[in-house]
Amino acid sequence: MRHVQRRARRAGATLAAVLTWAGLLAGATGCTTGVPDTPDAAPGGTPPAAGPVRVSPQDGSKDVKPGTKLRVRVAEGHLESVEVVRSQDAQDTRVAGRLSRDGRTWRPADDRLALAAKYTVDTVAVDGDGHRSARRTTFTTHVPEERFIGYVTPENRAVVGTGMIVSLAFSREIADRAAVQRAVRVTAKPPVEIRPHWFGKDRLDFRPRHYWTPGTQVTVDLRLRDVQAAPGVYGLQHKTFSFTVGRSQVSLVDAAAHTMEVRRDGELLATVPITAGAPQHTTYNGKMVVMEMLEVTRMNSRTVGFGGEYDIPDVPHAMRLTGSGTFVHGNYWSTSDPFGRTNVSHGCVGLKDVKGGGSDTPAGWFFDRSLVGDVVEIVHSKDKTVRADNGLGGWNMGWEDWKAGSAVK
């Protein structure tokens, strides 16, 4: 009987040794090698859960607040390895970091903890006597109740005209505009200086000093996730958008002469007869950018602040120039022939067309040769210059004034 008991104790000791080394290799919490009966050991030879390594935030912490720093420290000896994994949105990402010169402190490369994430920290340390110890800790970070996102213009992978302005419309007002601006990066290939400008508290636009060069590749990096925009409000996006600048097309509308000169890469393609805003509904002057292109759309005067003057359900070849409702569009309903002769519209630029839209009409011809991002400049109208924040009107602002709209000085 005694012989059987001794064999059982040996088997138990062997099993304990196997579990100890397996735990060390797996980074299991509180699994220690070396002398089992050190003064720090718990009763029965099990080492304390903390071991010689101190991890902040503490193991098991929940709702860790923004601004808390992740640190791994050892009082003596050095850290042999530190592996940190962030689990967020059903994805695991290894967190990059660096050791101090003395090997006693580890910190992440990015000091900002992600929100709504679980962190797992596995460490192996070596003390002054060469004994190795392993530890695993976990903690979870704060889950914000309020988030914000930015809606980006233009669309990802779009081919656009040389006048395109990158515009971000945020889903709520931004209190810390500098923090949000730092989290957005717009770059071009070939490189060109690109500057931001804020319009109010919920819109951020980017553009170069002059129109883009055809063929330019533009990339928009949004690193808004967990950026604090206002007390308790954090960004949600971590995305990259890109678009390509196509050929150059700039069209000059002369409201007094009732013409539109269409130039492609500097060469005159055609002079198209138009009708602009009537004396009581003049068209804005200034540089405007095609924001969207609609084969057919409905136009109702009440939606743009007029009375019941018109409600046309099938306006063909409509290209929006401003947020307030200025379009270049086909016109098939005028009883007279005002194109090239007189201005009769409610502020838009009208081109001759047929009901349903014709490909061989002036409106169809221009629509088929246009891109979102093309520039339409209107001159000699008896109206003011369009505001820089009305549509993509930023080209009407001087470069110094544009740069002054940055939140980061």
C-alpha positions, -999 to 999 in steps of 0.1 A, spaced: 0 0 0 28 24 9 45 15 -24 14 25 -43 11 58 -25 47 67 -32 41 60 -69 11 81 -69 30 110 -53 57 107 -80 31 107 -107 15 138 -92 49 156 -90 56 147 -126 22 159 -138 27 192 -119 61 197 -136 45 191 -170 17 216 -163 42 242 -150 63 242 -182 32 240 -204 18 270 -187 50 289 -191 52 282 -228 15 293 -231 20 324 -210 -5 312 -184 -13 334 -155 7 328 -124 28 300 -138 64 302 -124 95 282 -129 126 281 -107 127 275 -70 91 265 -60 94 273 -23 106 309 -24 93 333 3 69 348 -23 54 315 -31 18 308 -20 10 278 3 15 245 -15 44 258 -37 21 278 -61 36 313 -69 15 344 -65 -6 354 -94 12 387 -99 48 373 -101 76 398 -105 59 416 -134 36 446 -129 10 453 -156 -11 485 -157 -41 485 -161 -45 458 -135 -56 423 -144 -93 420 -148 -99 458 -151 -131 467 -169 -143 500 -185 -107 513 -186 -111 550 -194 -96 569 -224 -62 583 -216 -51 554 -194 -16 542 -203 -6 506 -209 27 498 -192 45 466 -183 73 469 -157 96 446 -137 114 458 -105 145 437 -111 160 416 -138 145 423 -173 116 415 -195 124 387 -219 92 390 -240 60 410 -240 31 401 -264 0 422 -264 -31 413 -284 -61 436 -289 -94 420 -297 -119 444 -313 -147 439 -338 -141 401 -339 -105 407 -349 -73 401 -331 -44 425 -337 -9 423 -322 0 456 -305 34 469 -314 56 482 -286 92 488 -274 113 480 -244 133 506 -225 171 504 -227 174 487 -193 148 461 -204 126 468 -174 97 487 -190 76 480 -221 52 505 -236 31 504 -268 41 524 -299 7 541 -299 -1 553 -264 -38 555 -270 -58 525 -260 -86 514 -284 -121 517 -270 -146 488 -268 -117 463 -269 -102 435 -248 -64 435 -243 -44 403 -234 -9 409 -221 15 379 -220 49 385 -204 80 365 -196 106 380 -172 140 370 -160 151 380 -124 186 387 -112 192 350 -105 182 339 -140 148 326 -129 121 330 -156 85 338 -148 54 342 -170 22 361 -165 -10 367 -184 -33 396 -177 -64 409 -194 -85 441 -193 -113 457 -212 -117 493 -223 -146 517 -221 -175 513 -245 -187 547 -255 -224 553 -258 -220 580 -285 -200 577 -317 -195 599 -348 -185 592 -384 -175 613 -414 -192 610 -448 -166 614 -475 -169 630 -509 -159 618 -535 -167 581 -535 -140 555 -531 -123 545 -564 -140 573 -583 -125 590 -613 -131 627 -609 -125 661 -625 -96 683 -616 -117 706 -594 -128 679 -569 -125 690 -533 -123 663 -506 -151 670 -482 -160 653 -449 -194 659 -434 -195 647 -398 -226 631 -382 -225 655 -353 -208 687 -343 -171 685 -335 -159 703 -304 -122 693 -306 -116 701 -342 -78 699 -339 -80 663 -326 -103 652 -355 -82 671 -381 -50 653 -370 -68 620 -375 -75 627 -412 -47 626 -437 -50 634 -474 -21 626 -497 -14 627 -534 8 609 -559 26 627 -573 29 648 -541 13 682 -538 6 705 -509 -29 698 -496 -45 719 -468 -76 716 -447 -104 741 -440 -132 739 -415 -167 752 -423 -184 754 -390 -182 725 -366 -193 696 -388 -175 699 -421 -138 696 -431 -126 701 -466 -92 695 -482 -78 709 -515 -45 718 -531 -36 754 -540 -46 749 -577 -67 724 -595 -54 688 -594 -31 677 -621 -47 650 -644 -37 615 -634 -31 623 -597 -39 595 -573 -54 609 -540 -57 589 -508 -78 598 -478 -69 580 -445 -95 583 -418 -80 574 -384 -111 585 -365 -117 554 -344 -116 564 -307 -107 600 -314 -126 622 -289 -146 648 -308 -167 661 -278 -171 650 -242 -181 613 -243 -182 612 -281 -157 591 -300 -150 583 -337 -159 550 -352 -140 548 -386 -106 534 -394 -107 534 -432 -88 544 -464 -105 559 -494 -89 567 -528 -98 583 -561 -81 592 -594 -81 626 -611 -91 623 -647 -87 647 -676 -92 685 -671 -125 701 -681 -134 736 -672 -165 752 -686 -170 790 -685 -206 802 -684 -212 838 -695 -246 848 -681 -246 881 -701 -236 865 -734 -258 834 -728 -230 810 -737 -209 782 -722 -174 776 -734 -163 740 -727 -125 735 -726 -108 701 -723 -72 702 -713 -71 739 -722 -85 734 -757 -119 747 -767 -143 718 -774 -175 738 -781 -194 769 -773 -229 759 -762 -259 783 -760 -275 785 -726 -301 803 -705 -292 815 -670 -312 830 -642 -338 855 -650 -334 891 -636 -356 882 -605 -338 848 -600 -302 855 -610 -275 828 -611 -245 829 -587 -212 839 -600 -180 820 -592 -163 786 -595 -185 756 -588 -178 719 -590 -201 692 -603 -212 674 -572 -235 647 -587 -249 637 -621 -285 626 -625 -298 612 -658 -333 624 -647 -345 641 -615 -375 659 -601 -373 697 -595 -398 714 -573 -396 751 -566 -408 747 -530 -377 727 -521 -354 756 -528 -373 784 -511 -396 795 -540 -434 793 -542 -452 770 -565 -437 783 -597 -427 749 -610 -427 711 -604 -410 692 -631 -409 654 -625 -384 645 -653 -357 671 -656 -330 654 -679 -292 655 -677 -290 673 -643 -257 681 -628 -257 697 -593 -233 727 -587 -244 739 -552 -260 725 -521 -286 752 -524 -300 739 -557 -280 753 -586 -278 729 -615 -267 727 -651 -295 707 -667 -315 700 -698 -346 721 -706 -373 708 -729 -403 728 -715 -396 764 -725 -422 775 -750 -398 800 -766 -362 793 -776 -342 813 -750 -309 794 -754 -282 818 -764 -306 847 -764 -321 854 -729 -321 843 -693 -354 827 -681 -344 802 -654 -348 803 -616 -310 804 -611 -299 773 -629 -280 770 -662 -303 755 -688 -292 737 -720 -316 727 -748 -329 692 -745 -359 670 -754 -384 652 -731 -367 621 -718 -332 635 -726 -315 632 -760 -279 622 -765 -276 645 -796 -289 676 -778 -266 702 -763 -276 690 -728 -269 654 -737 -236 662 -754 -224 681 -723 -236 654 -698 -219 626 -717 -186 645 -716 -187 655 -679 -174 641 -647 -182 647 -610 -154 671 -600 -154 691 -632 -154 729 -628 -181 752 -641 -173 789 -636 -201 815 -640 -193 851 -648 -212 883 -657 -243 875 -637 -259 902 -616 -256 882 -585 -230 876 -557 -202 850 -558 -213 817 -544 -202 810 -508 -172 787 -504 -193 763 -483 -222 761 -508 -214 729 -525 -177 725 -533 -172 762 -537 -138 763 -519 -120 775 -551 -136 809 -546 -115 814 -515 -79 827 -517 -51 803 -506 -41 822 -475 -78 825 -463 -82 788 -470 -51 778 -449 -64 801 -421 -93 777 -417 -72 749 -402 -77 740 -366 -40 731 -362 -18 761 -363 
